[in-house]
Amino acid sequence: MSEVESMSQSSHTIAVFPGTFDPVTFGHVDIIRRAARLFPRVIVGVGHNPEKSEMFDTTERVQMITELVLGMEQVCVKSYAGLTMEFARDEGATVIVRGIRDSVDLRAELLFANANYIVGSVETVFLMTSEQTALTSSTLIKQIVELGGANTERLADLVPPSVLERLKAKLQPNS
């Protein structure tokens, strides 16, 4: 049995899926669902990236994700500040889950995965995004809405309806 198989079959394994989720997309929800099939407990960690300016505050992002994971008993949503590996350790997690869209993501994520393992003794499991969500990014979605594309039907393929409504309210308050 591989290490990942033994981790996923342990009834005590806790996995953390960290991100800024600004906004949460169908790609994020897909990774959460798939991680929940692999691990008995998944914590969606809503963090802060100092390199990004956030549109939604932490409370709003936690609220959006919480609404989307209703019914997933083994999934909870928590906010955190600081290093992801410290959050994972504080939560008793032994695994960090990351979604990979392409080779650019993989290259960047490998650096974090190695650091998290060397410094924090936390494994990283990569899940490839689905074909439908491979080119979706929160940054791109925000740009589309900011430039007036919130009413595009295709945007509804990228974010859940409740998230799209919040984006419209935030970016086009007079619409």
Backbone as CSV, one residue per row, in Angstrom:
resi,resn,N_x,N_y,N_z,CA_x,CA_y,CA_z,C_x,C_y,C_z
1,MET,0.857,-1.179,0.000,0.000,0.000,0.000,0.902,1.241,0.000
2,SER,0.605,2.205,-0.861,1.408,3.419,-0.931,1.146,4.304,0.282
3,GLU,2.030,5.262,0.485,1.877,6.170,1.627,0.594,6.981,1.527
4,VAL,0.265,7.440,0.304,-0.966,8.223,0.126,-2.177,7.356,0.424
5,GLU,-2.168,6.099,-0.039,-3.294,5.207,0.236,-3.448,4.964,1.732
6,SER,-2.331,4.769,2.418,-2.441,4.531,3.863,-2.883,5.794,4.588
7,MET,-2.442,6.968,4.111,-2.888,8.217,4.727,-4.381,8.398,4.530
8,SER,-4.850,8.140,3.306,-6.250,8.401,3.013,-7.172,7.401,3.693
9,GLN,-6.655,6.235,4.040,-7.491,5.231,4.669,-7.478,5.337,6.190
10,SER,-6.592,6.133,6.721,-6.569,6.325,8.168,-7.764,7.173,8.577
11,SER,-8.463,6.721,9.604,-9.642,7.472,10.040,-9.251,8.748,10.779
12,HIS,-7.957,8.954,10.972,-7.506,10.128,11.712,-6.837,11.178,10.827
13,THR,-6.664,10.889,9.555,-5.958,11.819,8.678,-6.781,13.078,8.460
14,ILE,-6.123,14.191,8.677,-6.741,15.497,8.436,-5.960,16.146,7.303
15,ALA,-6.681,16.623,6.300,-6.074,17.322,5.174,-6.524,18.776,5.198
16,VAL,-5.613,19.653,4.834,-5.918,21.076,4.721,-5.830,21.467,3.252
17,PHE,-6.866,22.138,2.761,-6.849,22.710,1.416,-6.799,24.226,1.600
18,PRO,-5.598,24.806,1.489,-5.456,26.244,1.739,-5.594,27.077,0.473
19,GLY,-5.960,28.327,0.651,-6.020,29.259,-0.467,-6.597,30.575,-0.012
20,THR,-6.590,31.534,-0.939,-7.234,32.809,-0.621,-8.706,32.758,-1.017
21,PHE,-9.032,31.988,-2.046,-10.426,31.794,-2.477,-11.142,33.135,-2.671
22,ASP,-10.519,34.002,-3.452,-11.030,35.362,-3.619,-11.312,35.666,-5.087
23,PRO,-12.428,35.186,-5.627,-13.509,34.424,-5.009,-13.305,32.915,-5.196
24,VAL,-14.127,32.159,-4.502,-14.134,30.712,-4.660,-14.741,30.384,-6.018
25,THR,-14.154,29.403,-6.715,-14.605,29.026,-8.054,-15.099,27.578,-8.057
26,PHE,-15.685,27.176,-9.175,-16.070,25.771,-9.323,-14.833,24.873,-9.253
27,GLY,-13.685,25.369,-9.695,-12.447,24.601,-9.598,-12.098,24.302,-8.151
28,HIS,-12.230,25.305,-7.279,-11.981,25.091,-5.850,-12.955,24.071,-5.279
29,VAL,-14.225,24.228,-5.620,-15.257,23.319,-5.097,-14.980,21.886,-5.561
30,ASP,-14.532,21.735,-6.795,-14.197,20.411,-7.315,-13.060,19.783,-6.502
31,ILE,-12.038,20.536,-6.218,-10.908,20.016,-5.429,-11.375,19.669,-4.007
32,ILE,-12.228,20.492,-3.419,-12.753,20.200,-2.073,-13.514,18.875,-2.086
33,ARG,-14.392,18.698,-3.055,-15.176,17.445,-3.142,-14.271,16.232,-3.313
34,ARG,-13.288,16.357,-4.180,-12.391,15.230,-4.442,-11.517,14.937,-3.229
35,ALA,-11.052,15.966,-2.550,-10.258,15.756,-1.334,-11.109,15.075,-0.266
36,ALA,-12.386,15.448,-0.204,-13.291,14.848,0.789,-13.526,13.363,0.514
37,ARG,-13.366,12.940,-0.727,-13.465,11.508,-1.037,-12.192,10.766,-0.633
38,LEU,-11.067,11.473,-0.599,-9.783,10.845,-0.271,-9.470,10.834,1.223
39,PHE,-9.944,11.867,1.933,-9.563,12.036,3.331,-10.802,12.130,4.215
40,PRO,-10.734,11.562,5.406,-11.899,11.562,6.293,-12.238,12.934,6.866
41,ARG,-11.269,13.847,6.858,-11.530,15.206,7.350,-10.741,16.188,6.504
42,VAL,-11.431,17.193,5.987,-10.797,18.221,5.166,-11.126,19.579,5.765
43,ILE,-10.085,20.354,5.987,-10.256,21.726,6.461,-9.896,22.651,5.305
44,VAL,-10.849,23.454,4.875,-10.576,24.467,3.864,-10.036,25.666,4.635
45,GLY,-8.773,25.971,4.415,-8.109,27.060,5.134,-8.098,28.327,4.307
46,VAL,-8.827,29.317,4.754,-8.911,30.595,4.046,-7.828,31.508,4.613
47,GLY,-6.812,31.726,3.788,-5.667,32.503,4.242,-5.534,33.831,3.532
48,HIS,-4.428,34.465,3.808,-4.110,35.772,3.231,-2.803,35.641,2.461
49,ASN,-2.796,36.133,1.242,-1.574,36.158,0.446,-1.137,37.611,0.336
50,PRO,0.015,37.959,0.936,0.451,39.358,0.913,0.741,39.882,-0.492
51,GLU,0.869,38.981,-1.470,1.130,39.399,-2.844,-0.150,39.710,-3.618
52,LYS,-1.296,39.469,-3.002,-2.576,39.708,-3.672,-3.395,40.710,-2.884
53,SER,-4.151,41.537,-3.608,-5.078,42.418,-2.911,-6.442,41.736,-2.954
54,GLU,-7.042,41.612,-1.806,-8.274,40.846,-1.681,-9.500,41.714,-1.894
55,MET,-10.445,41.164,-2.639,-11.703,41.844,-2.901,-12.691,41.600,-1.760
56,PHE,-12.762,40.345,-1.318,-13.668,39.959,-0.240,-12.859,39.796,1.043
57,ASP,-13.425,40.272,2.145,-12.700,40.090,3.403,-12.775,38.625,3.830
58,THR,-11.993,38.287,4.825,-11.894,36.895,5.265,-13.250,36.332,5.661
59,THR,-14.037,37.089,6.383,-15.357,36.621,6.818,-16.238,36.304,5.622
60,GLU,-16.223,37.156,4.602,-17.031,36.919,3.401,-16.583,35.650,2.677
61,ARG,-15.270,35.441,2.579,-14.759,34.263,1.877,-15.098,32.984,2.636
62,VAL,-14.968,33.011,3.957,-15.337,31.838,4.765,-16.826,31.553,4.588
63,GLN,-17.621,32.586,4.611,-19.078,32.437,4.466,-19.443,31.842,3.106
64,MET,-18.829,32.338,2.036,-19.121,31.823,0.694,-18.804,30.333,0.596
65,ILE,-17.640,29.939,1.091,-17.240,28.533,0.993,-18.116,27.667,1.888
66,THR,-18.414,28.148,3.080,-19.262,27.389,4.008,-20.606,27.069,3.366
67,GLU,-21.185,28.035,2.673,-22.460,27.812,1.978,-22.330,26.724,0.909
68,LEU,-21.180,26.684,0.246,-20.977,25.754,-0.862,-20.643,24.331,-0.416
69,VAL,-20.217,24.165,0.821,-19.864,22.819,1.302,-20.917,22.247,2.248
70,LEU,-22.063,22.912,2.340,-23.144,22.377,3.163,-23.447,20.946,2.731
71,GLY,-23.599,20.072,3.682,-23.876,18.675,3.368,-22.630,17.814,3.276
72,MET,-21.464,18.427,3.188,-20.209,17.672,3.213,-19.757,17.608,4.671
73,GLU,-20.207,16.586,5.352,-20.007,16.478,6.809,-18.544,16.516,7.236
74,GLN,-17.649,15.960,6.408,-16.247,15.886,6.815,-15.446,17.138,6.445
75,VAL,-16.131,18.145,5.879,-15.453,19.379,5.466,-15.835,20.519,6.391
76,CYS,-14.819,21.264,6.845,-15.093,22.492,7.591,-14.239,23.608,6.999
77,VAL,-14.610,24.831,7.289,-13.934,25.999,6.737,-13.439,26.858,7.892
78,LYS,-12.163,27.217,7.847,-11.569,28.053,8.889,-10.648,29.077,8.239
79,SER,-10.550,30.223,8.869,-9.591,31.216,8.402,-8.309,31.073,9.210
80,TYR,-7.233,31.563,8.637,-5.961,31.539,9.354,-5.063,32.661,8.855
81,ALA,-4.085,32.981,9.671,-3.071,33.960,9.303,-1.716,33.280,9.468
82,GLY,-0.760,33.700,8.693,0.571,33.125,8.834,0.826,32.007,7.847
83,LEU,1.792,31.163,8.211,2.228,30.088,7.331,1.224,28.942,7.283
84,THR,1.008,28.427,6.095,0.084,27.313,5.915,0.541,26.091,6.706
85,MET,1.837,25.798,6.698,2.314,24.612,7.416,2.061,24.727,8.915
86,GLU,2.133,25.936,9.460,1.833,26.113,10.885,0.341,25.921,11.147
87,PHE,-0.493,26.427,10.246,-1.929,26.221,10.363,-2.243,24.728,10.318
88,ALA,-1.632,24.028,9.361,-1.854,22.586,9.234,-1.446,21.867,10.519
89,ARG,-0.288,22.175,11.022,0.179,21.531,12.267,-0.742,21.854,13.428
90,ASP,-1.154,23.128,13.543,-2.055,23.531,14.636,-3.385,22.781,14.570
91,GLU,-3.812,22.423,13.366,-5.079,21.714,13.176,-4.911,20.193,13.245
92,GLY,-3.674,19.745,13.406,-3.413,18.309,13.457,-3.409,17.650,12.089
93,ALA,-3.274,18.454,11.043,-3.269,17.925,9.674,-1.892,17.376,9.326
94,THR,-1.893,16.293,8.559,-0.641,15.712,8.075,-0.509,15.853,6.563
95,VAL,-1.526,16.429,5.939,-1.555,16.559,4.485,-2.065,17.946,4.098
96,ILE,-1.404,18.522,3.102,-1.885,19.745,2.453,-2.302,19.339,1.048
97,VAL,-3.495,19.728,0.640,-4.006,19.429,-0.694,-3.869,20.683,-1.544
98,ARG,-3.342,20.503,-2.755,-3.222,21.624,-3.683,-3.761,21.209,-5.040
99,GLY,-4.492,22.110,-5.683,-4.976,21.887,-7.037,-3.947,22.385,-8.029
100,ILE,-3.731,21.614,-9.070,-2.755,21.978,-10.100,-3.484,22.139,-11.423
101,ARG,-3.355,23.327,-12.027,-4.000,23.590,-13.318,-3.080,23.288,-14.486
102,ASP,-1.787,23.581,-14.311,-0.853,23.436,-15.427,0.573,23.324,-14.899
103,SER,1.535,23.287,-15.816,2.936,23.118,-15.408,3.462,24.331,-14.643
104,VAL,2.904,25.501,-14.882,3.320,26.701,-14.133,2.928,26.548,-12.663
105,ASP,1.684,26.102,-12.430,1.245,25.841,-11.050,2.140,24.797,-10.393
106,LEU,2.414,23.723,-11.121,3.205,22.627,-10.557,4.575,23.114,-10.130
107,ARG,5.220,23.881,-10.962,6.562,24.386,-10.642,6.537,25.220,-9.357
108,ALA,5.576,26.125,-9.261,5.478,26.974,-8.068,5.124,26.153,-6.836
109,GLU,4.179,25.238,-6.993,3.714,24.444,-5.852,4.772,23.472,-5.345
110,LEU,5.645,22.993,-6.216,6.710,22.089,-5.778,7.616,22.758,-4.745
111,LEU,7.899,24.036,-4.948,8.731,24.769,-3.982,8.076,24.805,-2.603
112,PHE,6.775,25.127,-2.588,6.044,25.176,-1.318,5.936,23.790,-0.694
113,ALA,5.676,22.793,-1.520,5.537,21.425,-1.011,6.826,20.961,-0.342
114,ASN,7.947,21.236,-0.972,9.234,20.843,-0.378,9.492,21.571,0.929
115,ALA,9.215,22.856,0.953,9.409,23.625,2.189,8.485,23.130,3.293
116,ASN,7.227,22.868,2.952,6.278,22.382,3.957,6.703,21.034,4.526
117,TYR,7.307,20.203,3.682,7.755,18.895,4.157,9.031,19.017,4.982
118,ILE,10.000,19.766,4.488,11.289,19.884,5.174,11.142,20.611,6.502
119,VAL,10.440,21.723,6.496,10.328,22.548,7.701,9.179,22.103,8.602
120,GLY,8.065,21.693,7.989,6.879,21.404,8.792,6.483,19.949,8.895
121,SER,7.200,19.052,8.195,6.858,17.621,8.180,5.420,17.369,7.739
122,VAL,4.944,18.170,6.806,3.592,18.023,6.279,3.706,17.642,4.807
123,GLU,3.041,16.549,4.422,3.031,16.092,3.032,2.098,16.972,2.215
124,THR,2.371,17.054,0.924,1.469,17.745,0.003,0.978,16.741,-1.026
125,VAL,-0.317,16.756,-1.262,-0.931,15.916,-2.282,-1.482,16.844,-3.354
126,PHE,-1.063,16.602,-4.592,-1.529,17.408,-5.715,-2.697,16.722,-6.394
127,LEU,-3.743,17.477,-6.659,-4.877,16.993,-7.437,-4.958,17.844,-8.698
128,MET,-4.972,17.192,-9.832,-5.096,17.916,-11.094,-6.525,18.434,-11.223
129,THR,-6.652,19.648,-11.703,-7.987,20.205,-11.889,-8.690,19.477,-13.031
130,SER,-9.994,19.546,-13.017,-10.766,18.934,-14.091,-10.578,19.752,-15.365
131,GLU,-10.855,19.130,-16.472,-10.719,19.798,-17.767,-11.554,21.077,-17.830
132,GLN,-12.754,21.037,-17.230,-13.660,22.184,-17.285,-13.147,23.377,-16.482
133,THR,-12.297,23.130,-15.489,-11.863,24.221,-14.621,-10.366,24.512,-14.721
134,ALA,-9.677,23.866,-15.644,-8.219,23.971,-15.723,-7.718,25.391,-15.984
135,LEU,-8.482,26.191,-16.673,-8.015,27.536,-16.996,-8.712,28.618,-16.176
136,THR,-9.361,28.215,-15.101,-10.079,29.154,-14.255,-9.154,29.695,-13.177
137,SER,-9.172,30.994,-12.994,-8.441,31.601,-11.880,-9.303,32.703,-11.275
138,SER,-9.199,32.845,-9.975,-9.968,33.884,-9.279,-9.611,35.266,-9.813
139,THR,-8.331,35.483,-10.107,-7.881,36.780,-10.621,-8.548,37.083,-11.957
140,LEU,-8.588,36.101,-12.840,-9.222,36.289,-14.145,-10.706,36.592,-13.990
141,ILE,-11.372,35.896,-13.114,-12.801,36.119,-12.895,-13.054,37.537,-12.404
142,LYS,-12.251,38.003,-11.450,-12.412,39.381,-10.957,-12.218,40.391,-12.086
143,GLN,-11.221,40.164,-12.949,-10.977,41.082,-14.051,-12.151,41.113,-15.025
144,ILE,-12.717,39.959,-15.323,-13.872,39.899,-16.231,-15.033,40.711,-15.665
145,VAL,-15.320,40.525,-14.383,-16.437,41.239,-13.761,-16.146,42.737,-13.698
146,GLU,-14.921,43.106,-13.328,-14.555,44.524,-13.241,-14.705,45.236,-14.584
147,LEU,-14.467,44.494,-15.674,-14.540,45.085,-17.004,-15.920,44.947,-17.633
148,GLY,-16.921,44.597,-16.819,-18.292,44.579,-17.289,-18.805,43.239,-17.782
149,GLY,-18.071,42.180,-17.558,-18.483,40.873,-18.064,-19.279,40.038,-17.094
150,ALA,-19.829,40.652,-16.038,-20.550,39.883,-15.007,-21.820,39.243,-15.543
151,ASN,-22.388,39.808,-16.593,-23.640,39.259,-17.115,-23.427,38.221,-18.210
152,THR,-22.188,37.881,-18.470,-21.884,36.859,-19.460,-22.346,35.509,-18.940
153,GLU,-23.136,34.812,-19.736,-23.639,33.494,-19.338,-22.509,32.538,-19.015
154,ARG,-21.432,32.627,-19.738,-20.325,31.695,-19.544,-19.641,31.872,-18.189
155,LEU,-19.745,33.038,-17.605,-19.154,33.242,-16.282,-19.838,32.343,-15.254
156,ALA,-21.078,32.021,-15.492,-21.810,31.113,-14.609,-21.233,29.696,-14.661
157,ASP,-20.422,29.403,-15.665,-19.744,28.110,-15.735,-18.493,28.080,-14.864
158,LEU,-18.051,29.240,-14.396,-16.796,29.330,-13.651,-16.979,29.475,-12.149
159,VAL,-18.064,30.153,-11.749,-18.310,30.368,-10.321,-19.751,30.008,-9.981
160,PRO,-19.974,29.536,-8.760,-21.342,29.244,-8.338,-22.206,30.511,-8.379
161,PRO,-23.515,30.350,-8.592,-24.411,31.514,-8.697,-24.316,32.469,-7.505
162,SER,-24.214,31.941,-6.290,-24.146,32.816,-5.111,-22.879,33.668,-5.124
163,VAL,-21.801,33.122,-5.635,-20.537,33.860,-5.724,-20.636,34.925,-6.806
164,LEU,-21.239,34.577,-7.937,-21.407,35.539,-9.019,-22.234,36.739,-8.551
165,GLU,-23.282,36.488,-7.794,-24.107,37.589,-7.272,-23.289,38.492,-6.351
166,ARG,-22.459,37.902,-5.518,-21.616,38.710,-4.618,-20.584,39.511,-5.403
167,LEU,-20.043,38.909,-6.456,-19.092,39.628,-7.309,-19.763,40.831,-7.963
168,LYS,-20.948,40.615,-8.502,-21.677,41.716,-9.142,-21.947,42.829,-8.137
169,ALA,-22.398,42.463,-6.950,-22.710,43.466,-5.924,-21.457,44.246,-5.519
170,LYS,-20.334,43.551,-5.468,-19.086,44.184,-5.036,-18.489,45.061,-6.125
171,LEU,-18.518,44.578,-7.367,-17.824,45.261,-8.445,-18.696,46.161,-9.311
172,GLN,-19.996,45.889,-9.274,-20.918,46.714,-10.064,-22.088,47.129,-9.164
173,PRO,-21.811,47.911,-8.130,-22.841,48.230,-7.153,-24.046,48.968,-7.716
174,ASN,-23.906,49.624,-8.836,-25.032,50.384,-9.408,-25.768,49.627,-10.496
175,SER,-25.425,48.338,-10.693,-26.087,47.550,-11.746,-27.460,47.142,-11.327
